[in-house]
C-alpha cells in the first residue's frame, strides 16, 4: 500500500525541500500523509480542470511543479481560482503536492532535463548555492574512527562534486579527566587521561546538520564527544539554479533558435540581436531566470535561454549575449517527465499519468 507520505519521500529524496528558495512553498499543500494513493496525476500548474481530470481518472494525488498556495490565506471563499481549487480538491479528497525550486536546483532536475532536450554535454550548475555547507570536525579514538566515519558518510557527509566518502584525518592525542558521576569510555574517575585520537574533518549540507549530529552521537563511544561545526563560504557547485553546457558541435544562431522553438513548441521565441557568431556553449534556466544572464556571460555562453524576461532585460543584454525567451510554461513543461521517472522508479506498479490539459495561461495569436 503506497501512501501520500511515500510519494513525498521519493520526491524529497531526489529534491530535498530545504533546497527550495526562501520565497517558495513546496511540499504537501493539501491532504493527509497517511492516505493511500489510488493514482498520481502530474502537472505544471493546478487548475480546476486539472482537479476534475484527477477525479475522473481515479487519482487522489496531484503532483505539480508550481505550488497552488504561494502566500498565506485569510479565508477560503472561492473568490479566486486558488480558493476554488482548494475547495474542489478537499471536497473530492484530492491531495496536492508541489516540488518547485528544490526540483529546479538539483542534478537531474528541471534544468538538467531542459539541457537533455537540447543535447547539451558537460552540463553543470550555472549559479551554485552559497552559505549552504558546513564543516564538521570530530575527535574519535583511533580504534573507533572507521565506525564513526562510515556513520557520518551514511548520514550525508563527505560529498564533494561527484565524489563521496570525503574526509581529512589527523592523528594526535586528546586529554580529559572524568569527574564524579561520569561513565568514561576509557580512563579512570579523577585521573588525567591521554587517548590517541583521530580528528575527522568532513563537509555536509547545512540542512542535514541535525541528522548528522544524531548519527554521530549514536555511534561515538565517548559519553561527551567533542566536535565542532563551522559555516563555510564555499559555493555548493552540485546544487543551484540554472545550468550551462556545450553543444556537440557549433551551430548557426538562427538554426539553433529554430530548433529550440520546435522542440519546446514555442509560439514565439523572443530574443536579442543575432551576433553572427556560432553557438557552442548554452546556458539556461527554466521559469523566471532573467537575473542569471550575467552568470551565463561569465560562464562563456553564447546563448542564454529562460522562460521570462522584462523588456529592459533584453535591452541591457543586447549584443552581450544572445538572450532568448521561450515562455515560462514552455521552458518547464518537461518537469512532468522528471516527476514521472522518480515516482515510477520507486513504485513501478502505481498508476501515474501526466495531465492532458495545457495549463499555460498565455495564448499566441
Order of alpha helices (4+ residues) and beta strands (2+ residues): alpha-beta-beta-alpha-beta-alpha-beta-alpha-alpha-beta-beta-alpha-beta-beta-alpha-beta-beta-alpha-beta-beta-alpha-beta-alpha-beta-alpha-alpha-beta
